[in-house]
Amino acid sequence: MSQSSSEMQAWWFLLLAWLVALVATFSAIFIGEVMGQMPCTLCWYQRICMFPLVFILGHGSFKSDPKAAVYALPLVLLGAAFALYHSLMYAGIVMAEIVPCGSGTSCSGSSMTILGGLPLPYLALVSFVGITCLLLRVLRKNKS
């Protein structure tokens, strides 16, 4: 595989990671601002990790800078850890009380599911794991 083809593939993975972060960020903003659902503490921690990724990965993909994956990966892994903990709490594996989200429906309640029953904590975990896989591919393609 030629060097330019490998760089092009790395760029596509970086762009896909940015798109996942962008969709996750706009979804979180939609849930908070349009649906009026105040995020719980764990949701806030995940947002703190996800929102900067839009700028880091966006800048990296538009400048074709694979080093953006290196800068973004610590935030992604931290966000994935929070999402995993939140998901384990939702599943009842970790026996800790979920701090309820503001007034109204909790993000951990059964009524806050999308895509046919996917709860928000699981969706956040899927987003962080997906971005992690894409960034690892960027780093792998950048080495070859």
Secondary structure, DSSP 8 states (H G I E B T S, - for coil): --HHHHHHHHHHHHHHHHHHHHHHHHHHHIIIIIS-----HHHHHHHHHHHHHHHHHHHHHHTT-THHHHHHHHHHHHHHHHHHHHHHHHHTSS-------SSSS-TTSTTSEETTTEEHHHHHHHHHHHHHHHHHHHHHHHH-
